[in-house]
Amino acid sequence: MKTIWIPALVTVIVVSLLLPGSAVNAEFSNKGVVHTVFLWLKQSGNEQHRRQIMLATDRLRAIPGVLDIRYGEAIASCRAIVDDSFDVGIYFYFRDVAAMNRYLVDPVHERVVEQDIRPIVERIVIHDFHDAVLR
């Protein structure tokens, strides 16, 4: 009986954190931005194409506003909750949403995507979120 209140308390905390105007929500806008890109190759597992994407990604470091880039191959997993079907994952870190938006329209980014990535990639999934580590 004691544990019944715990799910309710967790729900109240999560909802209050997401409400517009909450102190925590206001802090999100002051945190960095994480931009993740997951790529599925047309020729899944093609090592040369994986390397091509990683080398092309390195060229994106020169774009103003990019604070960090990490990339690599998926880790095989037997856990049903893990999607390990992608070939390459890329993590970008920006100071804020404005920096990410400038990066997205930068000619270097557009050229890398159109010339080096799209021709060999079948599917791209992107997730953007605030780095909202609360201190």
DAPELIN-V279189 format. One record per backbone hydrogen bond with DSSP energy under -0.5 kcal/mol. CO is the residue of the C=O (numbers start at 1). NH is the residue of the N-H. Records with the same first field share a line. If there is no record, write none. Layout:
BEGIN
CO=NH + NH
END
This chain:
BEGIN
1=4
2=5
3=6 + 7
4=8
5=9
6=10
7=11
8=12
9=13
10=14
11=15
12=16
13=17
14=18
15=19
19=22
22=26
23=27
24=28
25=29
26=29
27=30
28=31
32=131
33=94
34=36 + 129
35=92
36=127
37=90
38=125
39=41 + 87 + 88
40=122 + 123
42=44
43=46
45=47
46=50
47=51
48=52
49=53
50=54
51=55
52=56
53=57
54=58
55=59
56=59 + 60
57=60
58=61
59=62
60=63
63=66
65=67 + 95
68=93
70=91
72=89
74=76
79=82
82=84
87=74
88=39
89=72
90=37
91=70
92=35
93=67 + 68
94=33
96=100
97=101
98=102
99=103
100=104
101=105
103=106
106=110
107=111
108=112
109=113
110=114
111=115 + 116
112=116 + 117
113=117 + 118
117=120 + 121
118=121
120=42
123=40
125=38
127=36
129=34
130=132
END
